[in-house]
């Protein structure tokens, strides 16, 4: 019965969207013929709904590039009609995708962004008229200014309204994504100025960009899940607590981001954190000591872990870092290794009880009192004071492997 009601609701929603599309195309004033107007509106609507998951986190709609290109090329009246009708058409699908509150915020940001793009286009036209630029520059300048204004509103909206989601992880990653979209919009505008068919061909780079992001994301997810599965081996064998690798990865990645590491280095930190105990499977005979293994035992564990990871091939670069985390000299370790060490100590003390975080931080500072480890321990304490929910987040991440009866499975992981 519920499925029948849901199906009727979907059918009714689709009928409303189609009716709005047809009536809008036929009734709204435009210099475009109805068939051409319908094509432009359908293109924008489909592209706005066409979101791509980014490799380093976040999402982006390919429609941003098309809206920017149209802002620079269509007349003001046509732009308002095309974008207004397209956004009206996608409102119901967006509300269904995100929920009423978040969907309304997303649509609000899109409306503000389109308005800003129009203002940027007007400013670009004024510059073109003032400087008497050549034909190509006369196309590029309005599009670039429209794109800058549009993307600025998108970025500000994602910062001010984090609940709308989609914000790329890391400013370098975000910058590269938005520059790519701006370049694609400029190419689309230049091509369509020469020939409408060329404008359609210019959409190909957007499809290539989407395909590249998708394939890279899938490969990265496979890599993350593989390292997570490897990290569970000593836990399943009872050599380390269940969930320790996943919880340590959460603490370590959060600290790396807090310290301003680049997204690839944050990923490296998380990978090393998951795998830093892998060498224990080669030495199950070592006794369980209250304060951890002896220094020589730690070095043996690190060397064994490096040998295991080197044998995998795809984790060869991680192997020496894992060895250094376990057996490296405190005076010569790198920031990556120091981050993993203090994060591992914190999870040893907190475990699955996040309420013990304050006392655990005091012990972390006591255990890591020298050199780079001391610096990272202090930074970790600052991070935990700024983000008191971090321990709960770490425990939730490790719950899939630490909760009896849930079973051992791969968690939904971002890093």
C-alpha positions, 0 to 999 in steps of 0.5 A, spaced: 500 500 500 505 504 501 509 503 495 502 504 491 501 511 494 509 513 493 508 511 486 502 515 485 506 521 488 512 520 484 507 520 478 503 526 480 510 530 481 512 528 474 506 530 471 506 537 475 514 538 472 512 536 465 506 541 465 510 546 468 515 545 463 510 545 457 506 551 459 512 555 461 515 554 454 509 556 450 507 562 455 513 565 457 516 571 452 522 569 449 526 571 442 527 563 442 523 559 438 519 554 442 523 548 440 529 551 441 527 554 448 525 547 450 531 544 448 535 550 452 531 549 459 531 541 458 539 542 458 540 546 464 535 542 468 538 536 466 545 539 468 543 542 474 541 535 477 547 531 474 551 532 480 558 528 480 562 526 487 569 529 487 575 525 489 577 528 495 570 529 498 564 533 496 559 534 490 559 539 484 553 539 479 555 540 471 550 545 470 554 550 473 558 551 467 552 551 463 549 556 467 555 561 467 556 560 459 548 562 458 549 568 463 554 570 458 551 569 451 544 569 452 540 576 452 538 578 459 531 576 458 532 570 455 537 568 460 531 570 466 526 565 462 531 559 461 534 559 468 528 561 471 524 555 468 529 550 469 530 552 476 522 551 477 522 545 473 528 542 478 525 544 484 520 538 486 526 533 484 531 537 488 526 537 494 525 530 493 533 528 493 535 533 499 528 534 503 524 540 504 529 544 508 536 542 505 532 542 498 530 549 499 536 552 501 540 549 495 535 552 490 535 559 494 543 558 493 542 557 485 537 563 484 542 567 488 548 565 484 544 565 477 542 573 479 550 574 481 552 571 474 547 576 471 550 582 474 557 579 472 555 579 465 552 586 465 559 588 468 563 584 463 559 588 457 560 594 460 568 593 460 567 590 453 564 597 451 568 601 454 575 598 452 572 596 445 575 589 445 575 584 439 570 579 438 573 573 442 574 578 448 567 580 447 565 573 448 570 571 454 570 577 458 562 577 460 562 569 461 569 570 466 566 575 470 559 572 470 562 565 472 566 569 478 560 572 480 556 565 480 561 561 483 563 566 489 556 566 491 556 558 491 562 558 495 559 563 500 553 559 500 556 553 502 561 556 507 555 560 510 550 554 510 554 548 511 547 544 511 546 544 503 553 540 503 557 539 496 563 543 498 569 540 496 574 538 501 580 543 501 581 549 498 586 547 493 581 542 490 575 546 490 579 552 486 581 546 481 574 544 480 571 551 480 577 553 475 575 547 471 568 549 470 569 556 469 574 554 463 568 549 460 563 555 460 568 559 457 569 554 451 562 552 451 560 560 450 566 561 444 564 555 441 556 556 441 558 563 438 561 560 432 556 555 431 550 552 435 553 545 433 560 547 435 556 549 442 553 542 443 560 539 441 563 543 447 559 539 452 563 533 451 569 536 455 563 536 461 562 529 460 569 527 460 570 531 466 564 528 469 567 521 467 574 522 470 571 524 476 567 518 477 573 513 475 578 517 480 572 516 485 571 509 484 578 507 484 580 511 490 574 508 494 576 501 492 583 503 495 580 506 501 576 499 502 582 495 501 586 498 506 581 498 511 580 491 510 587 490 511 587 494 518 582 489 520 586 483 520 590 484 526 583 486 530 580 480 527 586 476 530 585 479 537 592 482 537 589 490 537 582 492 539 576 492 534 575 498 531 582 501 533 585 502 526 578 506 524 578 510 530 585 512 529 584 514 522 579 519 524 583 522 529 589 522 525 585 525 519 582 530 523 588 533 526 592 533 519 586 537 516 587 541 522 594 542 521 593 544 514 595 538 510 594 537 503 588 532 501 593 527 498 597 528 505 591 527 509 589 521 505 596 518 507 595 520 514 589 516 514 592 510 510 598 509 515 593 510 521 589 504 519 595 500 517 600 502 523 599 495 527 599 490 521 606 488 523 603 485 529 600 479 525 607 477 524 609 476 531 602 474 535 607 471 540 609 477 543 606 478 550 601 483 552 604 488 556 600 493 560 604 499 557 605 496 550 611 492 547 618 494 548 622 498 544 625 492 540 619 489 539 616 495 536 621 495 531 620 488 529 613 490 529 614 496 524 619 492 520 614 486 519 609 491 517 613 494 512 615 488 509 607 486 508 605 492 505 611 492 500 609 485 498 602 488 496 605 493 491 600 498 491 602 500 498 609 500 497 610 507 498 606 507 505 611 501 508 617 505 510 612 510 514 608 505 517 615 502 519 617 509 522 611 510 526 612 503 530 620 503 530 622 510 528 627 515 532 622 520 536 627 525 534 627 524 526 620 522 525 616 526 520 610 530 521 605 524 518 608 519 523 608 524 529 600 525 527 599 517 527 603 516 533 599 521 537 592 519 534 594 512 536 595 513 543 589 517 544 585 511 541 589 507 546 586 511 552 579 513 549 577 506 546 570 506 545 568 510 551 568 518 548 566 521 555 574 519 557 577 524 552 579 529 557 583 525 561 586 521 555 588 528 552 592 529 559 595 522 558 597 523 551 601 530 553 604 526 558 606 520 553 609 525 548 613 530 551 619 531 546 620 534 539 615 533 534 610 528 537 610 534 543 607 539 538 602 534 535 600 532 541 598 539 543 595 540 536 591 534 538 589 537 544 587 544 541 583 540 536 579 536 541 577 542 545 575 545 538 571 539 536 568 536 542 564 531 538 571 528 534 571 522 539 564 520 538 565 521 531 571 516 531 567 511 535 561 511 530 567 510 525 569 504 529 562 501 531 562 497 524 567 493 527 567 493 534 560 492 536 558 485 537 553 482 533 553 487 527 558 483 524 565 485 520 564 490 514 567 496 511 565 502 513 562 508 509 569 512 509 571 518 506 578 518 507 
